[in-house]
Amino acid sequence: MLLLAILGLSAGGGWTLYNMLSDSQMDTIRTHLESLDPLKIKRITIHGTTLTDRATIMAQLDTDIGRNLFGFSVEKARQKLNNLPFIEQSTVERRLPDTVIVTIKERVPAAIWQTHGHFVLINKEGKTVSEQQFTTADADIFRKLPLVVGDGANENAGPLIEALSLQPEIASRTLALVRIGNRRWNMMMRNGTTILLPEGAEDAALRRLKIYQQNFHLLERPLSAIDMRLPDRMVIHLSPEPSPAPTVQPPQQANSPAQSPQAPRPPVATNASPKPDSPLKIEKEPLPPPHPASAGNQP
């Protein structure tokens, strides 16, 4: 009779009472219902996700479309969902006759902070939003959030992240934001270029960089560094070119006729990279003057 009563529940007070039962109390009932196989899942609805994709949530439910509605534990699924890095709270509900509803409340991280070999999620104020630590194996997380590195980076990253969000083309090419001397920032780009930003004038520098990128595709060139610390100029370092392979002369045979000695060959010129204390300023193409709003406070 108890089994028939539970199968007769549809919505409202009876179904609410069913959901109030603990997981241990429902084990026996769930086993009987699963053995009868009366109900198949036709819909799994997920609400409230932005950073967590559907496949990740489905992996924690231990069920899927076509399986028995009572063939999984909602409490165990909820606990596994709450262990995911972006999820603060979750609920999992069964709705007769064929639906599972998952409701997610996500944390709102602004960046991943790398400090002393550890990775933690932080918000715009620099406070930790998750005690869970990550490794480089968590590639999906690193694709969705900017990475900030160094002492004090968590407390000072908010304004730069906000400014970078207004320049999506630059942001998509950015790998990490590195705090230098707890005073200013370097941007590490995905192609290996380092951009040196001025202290306190990051927004203006990013606007200048956007103009150079639009006019000259600067971020697509083989550059090792772009120094923007001075408001009235941009100093560019070229990436070093590989040295040419040495020419190997075959050994002279013993019975070959004697040859006259040759004069020493001049050294092959190579395009060496500039030294840090003597940067190379590209003059092949005239760069446009800085935007009037881009003048920084940094000398």
Secondary structure, 3 states (H helix, E strand, C coil): CHHHHHHCCCCCHHHHHHHHCCHHHHHHHHHHHHHHCCCECCEEEEECCCCCCHHHHHHHHCCCCCCECCCCCHHHHHHHHHCCCCEEEEEEEEECCCEEEEEEEECCCCEEEEECCEEEEECCCCCECCCCCECCCCHHHHHHCCEEECCCHHHHHHHHHHHHHCCHHHHHCEEEEEEECCCEEEEEECCCCEEECCCCCHHHHHHHHHHHHHHHCHHHCCEEEEECCCCCCCEEEECCCCCCCCCCCCCCCCCCCCCCCCCCCCCCCCCCCCCCCCCCCCCCCCCCCCCHHHCCCCC
